[in-house]
Amino acid sequence: MVYDPALRTAILRTGLPWRITESAVGIEMLLIPNGTFWMGCTISSDMTDCLRDETPNHWVTLTKAFYLGRYEVTQAQWTARTGYNPSENNYATSTVPWSQVPNRPVDSVYWNDIVNDFQPGTGLRLPTEAEWEYACRAGTTQAYHGWAAMPQGFTDVSLLGNIAWCQLNARWTYPVGQLQPNGFGLYDMSGNVWEQCADAYDSNYYSYSPSVDPPGGTSGFLNNRRVKRGGDYYNASKYLRSSYRYYPTGDIVYAYHGFRVARTP
């Protein structure tokens, strides 16, 4: 599953298990080792320039390993934990039978609901924006993360259907884990639903963020904007790049807003 020898070596050096199951909800999690990566804009074949809030590109070092959900949190996992299902994509379709609806990612969840209803008592948390991009890239520097057949990543949007449910191949969310995983073995890092991060959104954050373990911006808390990453099934390809930053107000949710969880060892 982890096909890059350098990533395998980094995982082994931590001395931690590569895969664990979180006990409270039964979420499978994979180890993301500490390391350094080039954070910021990488353009795709449908773009001509970088977006301002994705620059300046900069080196970031994460000094601590962490665990990240192998999949986006599903409707079944959310319901088991909270007792309700807020998802709009809670129906069967021509390509998603009723038996698979619980395995679609939970959607329409507020940041506060994640923090207050889902996480307490689990030891789980949301990833920082830097953790999310590092895990998504999995050692790649191209616009989109790779998979086993294209380990270096890619910029050609015509290849997105290998890794992402998006405007090119979907009209709704799909059960998690059906497409190709990235170099860490994580599924649906691009597409399906936007994934909530812990950080408040700051369009200028990259100009002053620390290069070691950046905690994320704070200015977005003033207008309740928090960063989401990864794009969704409704999006055009440019929004699914590893570096794209999305920042809706925190008091609005849509049928394409979800999350995956992180955990500190």
N, C-alpha and C positions, 0 to 999 in steps of 0.2 A: 504493500500500500504506500509506503514511503520510499519512493524509487530513487531519490537523490542521495548518493552516499554521504555527502556533506551534511544533509539534514539528519540522516540516520546517526551519524557520528555525534552530532550536537545533542540529539535526544539521549543517546547512551551516556554521554558525559554527565548528564544531570543526575544519574543514579536513581531516577524516579520511574515509576511504571509508565509505559507509553499510553495505555488505555485503562480508564477506570469507569465505573458506573456510580453515579451519584445516587445515594440510597433513598432519599426522601421522595424523589419523583421517578427514579430509574432512568436518568438521562446519561447516555454514553458520552464520555468526554475523552479527548485526545490531548497529549502533552505537546505544548508549544515551547521549545527550548529558548533560553535567553540568547540574544544575539543583536547584531547591528544591521540596519537596512537603510536604503535610500528612499525616503518618504516624500511623496508629492506627485505632481502631474506627470502622467505618461499618456500621450495622445493616441487615439485609435484611428483607423482608416477613414472614419466619417467625420474627423475633426481637422481643423487647420491650426488651432492654437490651444494653449492651456487656459484654464479658468483662473481668475485672479486668486481665489481663495485656496487653490491647490498649490500655490507657490509662496515663497521660494522653496524649491526642493532642498532637502537637508538630510544629513545623516542623523539617525536616531538609534540609540542603544537602549535595549531593554535588559536590565541586569538580572531579572528574575524570571524563571520559567513559570508558566501558568497553564492551566487546563482550559480548553474551549469545547463547547458542545460540538459533537461530530455533525449534528444536524440542527436545523432551526427547531425551536420548541414547537411541538405539535399541539393540535387542538385537544387531543386526548390527554397529553401531559398537563396542559394548562387546566383543563376541567378537573382532572384528578386532584390537583393541588388547591384549586380555588372554589370548585363546586359550580362554576358557571362557564359558559363558552360565549365570548363576545364576537366571534368570527362572523363575517358576512359570507365568506366562502365556505359555508357549512352545508352544502347541498351536493348531490351527485350530478355528474355531467356525462356527456358522451364519451369522455376519456377518463373519468374518475368515478368508479362505482361506489355505491353507498358503503361498502365494506372498507374502502380506503379513505373515506372522508375524515375519520379521526386522525389519520396520518398526514393530512395537509397541515401546513404551518398555521399556528394560531395567528389571527390578524385582528386589526381594530383594537389594539391594546395601547393604553396610555402608559407613559413613563411611570407615573405615580402608581398605577396598578401593578406594574411589574415589580417595583421596589416594595410596595406595601402589601400586596396580596400574594405574590408568587414567591418572592425570595426569602422572606423571614423564616428562620429555622432550618434553612437548607445549606447555608455556607456558600450559596451561589451569588454571583454579582454580574453586572454588565461589564463587558470589556471596555477599556479606554479606546479612543479612536486610534491611537498608535498601535495598541495591541491588535486591534481588528485588522488594520492594513498589513501589519507584519505577518499575521496568520494567513490572511488572504493571499498575499504575494507568494508565500512559501518559497522564498529565494529567487523569485522572478523579478524582472524589472520592466516587462512589457505592460501594455495597457490592461491585458487580461491575464489572470493566472493560467498556468498550464495544466496538463493532465499527462498520464503516462505516455501517450503517443506524441505529445508535444510538450516536453518537460520545461522548456525555456519560456513558456508563455507565448502570447501572440498579440498582434494588433489588428488583424483582419477580422472585421465584424461578421463575415460570412461563416466563421467557425464557432460563433457563440452558442449555437444549438447543442454543442457537445457538453457545455458546462452550465448553461443557464436557461431557465424559463423566462422568456421576455417577449417583447412585441413581435419578434421574428417567428416565434413558434408556439405562443400560448395566448389564451383569452381569460385564464383564471389561474389560481394557484394549483400546484400539483403535490402529491405526497412527497415527502422529503426523501432525498437519497436516490433518485432515479437516474440522474445524469452522472457525468464523470467527476470524481473528486479532485481536489488540488493536491499539491505535493506533500501536504501534511495529512492527507486523508479526510479532509473536511468537505462536505457536500453543500451545494447551493450557496456558496459564498457570493456568487453573482446571481441575481435574479430571484424569482419566486416571491419573496417579500423583502422589503427594506428591513435592515437589522439595527435596532436601537443600540447606541453606545452610551457610556456613562457621561460623556462630556457635554457641556454647554457649547453651543456654536459661537465661534468668533471668526469672522472672515479674515482677520489679520493675524491669527494665532501663529501661523508658520513663521512670521517675521520675528517673533520674540520667544517662541516656545523653547524650553530647555532641550538640549540634545540627549539627555539621559533621563529615562523614565518620565516623559512628559505627562503631566496629570490631566491636560486638556484645558481649554479656555474656560473663562468664567463670565464673560460679558453677556453671553446668551441667556444667562439666568434672569437678566433684567426683563427680557421679553419672552421668556419661557421657551426659547429655542434650544433644542438638543440635537446633536448630530445623529444622523442615520446613515448607514453605509450599505452598498451592495446592489442597489437597484431592485426592481420588481418585475412581475410578469407583464405589466402594462407599459413598461418603459422602452424607449428607443435605446439603441446600443450604447451611446455615449455615457448614459447614466450608470451603466454596469461596470465601468472601469474600476480597477482596484483603488484608484486615488480619488474617485468622485465623492464629494461631500454634500449631503442633503440636510436641510435644516427647517422643517416645518415648525410652526408653533406647537408647543407641548399640549395645548388644550384642544388640538384637532387631531383626529385619527381617521385613517382610511382603511379600506379592505386590502391594502397592500403594505400595511405597517405591522411588522412582527419583531422577533428578536431571537438571539441565541445567547446562552449563558457562559460565563467564565467562572473559574474557581482558582483561588490561590492555594498551592500545595500545602 
